[in-house]
Amino acid sequence: MFTGIIEEVGEITSLKKEEENLHIKVKAKFTPELKIDQSVAHNGVCLTVVSIEEDTYSVTAIKETLKKTNFGNLKKGNLVNLERGMKLGDRLDGHIVQGHVDQTAICTKTEEAGGSWNFTFQYDSGLQNITIEKGSITINGVSLTVVNSEKDSFSVSIIPYTYNHTTFKDLKKGDKVNLEFDVIGKYVKRINELR
């Protein structure tokens, strides 16, 4: 379980394909605090730490993860948003995030807005995921509030702190991002479908 509040931005130091798996090495300041078998969200994708070497650690993404996320586009040197699992009893400063990406979206517009930034994203509405205005959305692991919600697109506004402390500062039109839709909204939608 995560909150969508990014702890730090890590750097991909190595990518190695093995059959249908992708082994990923990440350099992060919090690496010395990690342990094997711990969950860490990488751009919103929950992955298990499988090895640790000094200031880098390794995780493995399987075929299903590569299919549903933007991990197929990762390159050595890329930066990723990182968050360790939530501690029981901590404040929930973002929203409930599972680390299970539902689908990807494409950034269709970025604009500076007098000290903040607006980003618009388009996604495949055929997968039946929905956003609502003022509802929660997780983009590349970042907990955000939907500003405008359409059938297959939505926008968010980014404050300077989030912009400067996540990969949003490097996000541009045409980039693919990971989306995790609000878990409560997903359950409500499913209950209504079963009625």
Residue pairs with C-beta under 8 A, 6 or more apart in sequence:
1 85
1 86
1 96
1 97
1 98
1 99
2 41
2 46
2 83
2 85
2 86
2 94
2 97
2 98
2 99
2 141
3 83
3 86
3 90
3 92
3 93
3 94
3 95
3 96
3 97
3 143
4 44
4 83
4 94
4 95
4 97
4 136
4 138
4 141
4 142
4 143
4 144
5 83
5 93
5 94
5 143
6 81
6 82
6 83
6 141
6 142
6 162
6 165
6 166
7 30
7 82
7 83
7 84
8 28
8 29
8 30
8 82
9 79
9 80
9 81
9 82
9 165
9 166
9 167
10 26
10 27
10 28
10 42
10 79
10 80
10 82
11 26
11 27
11 28
11 77
11 78
11 79
11 80
12 24
12 25
12 26
12 74
12 75
12 76
12 77
12 78
12 79
12 80
13 25
13 26
13 27
13 56
13 76
14 23
14 24
14 25
14 76
15 22
15 23
15 24
15 25
15 74
15 75
15 76
16 22
16 23
17 23
20 62
20 63
20 66
21 60
21 61
21 62
21 63
22 60
22 61
22 66
22 71
22 74
23 58
23 59
23 60
24 42
24 47
24 58
24 59
24 60
24 61
24 71
24 74
25 56
25 57
25 58
26 42
26 56
26 57
26 58
26 59
26 80
26 82
27 55
27 56
28 55
28 56
28 57
28 82
29 55
30 82
30 84
31 52
31 54
31 55
31 56
31 57
32 55
34 40
34 49
34 52
34 57
34 84
35 49
35 52
36 49
36 50
36 51
36 52
37 48
37 49
38 48
38 49
38 84
38 85
39 46
39 47
39 48
39 49
39 84
39 85
39 99
40 46
40 47
40 49
40 57
40 59
40 82
40 83
40 84
40 85
41 47
41 81
41 82
41 83
41 84
41 85
41 97
41 99
41 141
42 59
42 80
42 81
42 82
42 141
43 69
43 70
43 71
43 80
43 81
43 140
43 141
43 167
43 177
43 178
44 69
44 81
44 97
44 99
44 101
44 138
44 139
44 140
44 141
44 142
44 178
44 179
44 180
45 61
45 65
45 69
45 71
45 99
45 101
45 141
45 178
46 98
46 99
46 100
47 59
47 60
47 61
47 65
48 59
48 60
49 57
49 58
49 59
50 58
50 59
50 60
51 57
51 58
52 58
61 69
61 71
65 71
65 101
66 72
68 101
68 102
68 103
68 104
69 101
69 104
69 178
70 104
70 140
70 176
70 177
70 178
73 176
74 80
79 167
79 170
80 140
80 167
81 140
81 141
81 142
81 166
81 167
82 141
83 141
86 92
94 136
94 143
95 136
95 138
95 143
95 182
96 183
96 184
97 138
97 141
97 143
97 180
97 183
98 180
98 183
99 180
100 180
101 178
101 179
101 180
102 127
102 129
102 179
102 180
102 181
102 186
103 123
103 124
103 127
103 129
103 179
104 123
104 176
104 177
104 178
104 179
105 121
105 122
105 123
105 139
105 176
105 177
105 179
106 121
106 122
106 123
106 174
106 175
106 176
106 177
107 119
107 120
107 121
107 171
107 172
107 173
107 174
107 175
107 176
107 177
108 120
108 121
108 122
108 153
108 173
109 118
109 119
109 120
109 155
109 173
110 117
110 118
110 119
110 120
110 171
110 172
110 173
111 117
111 118
113 157
115 160
116 157
116 158
116 159
116 160
116 163
117 157
117 158
117 163
117 168
118 147
118 155
118 156
118 157
118 158
119 139
119 155
119 156
119 157
119 158
119 168
119 171
120 148
120 153
120 154
120 155
121 139
121 153
121 154
121 155
121 156
121 177
121 179
122 152
122 153
123 129
123 152
123 153
123 179
124 152
125 151
125 152
128 189
129 179
129 181
129 186
130 149
130 181
130 185
130 189
131 137
131 146
131 149
131 154
131 181
132 146
132 149
132 185
133 146
133 147
133 148
133 149
134 145
134 146
135 145
135 146
135 149
135 182
135 185
136 143
136 144
136 145
136 146
136 182
136 185
137 144
137 145
137 146
137 154
137 156
137 179
137 180
137 181
137 182
138 144
138 178
138 179
138 180
138 181
139 156
139 177
139 178
139 179
140 166
140 167
140 168
140 171
140 177
140 178
141 178
142 162
142 166
142 168
144 156
144 158
144 162
145 156
145 157
146 154
146 155
146 156
147 154
147 155
147 156
147 157
148 154
148 155
158 168
162 168
163 169
171 177
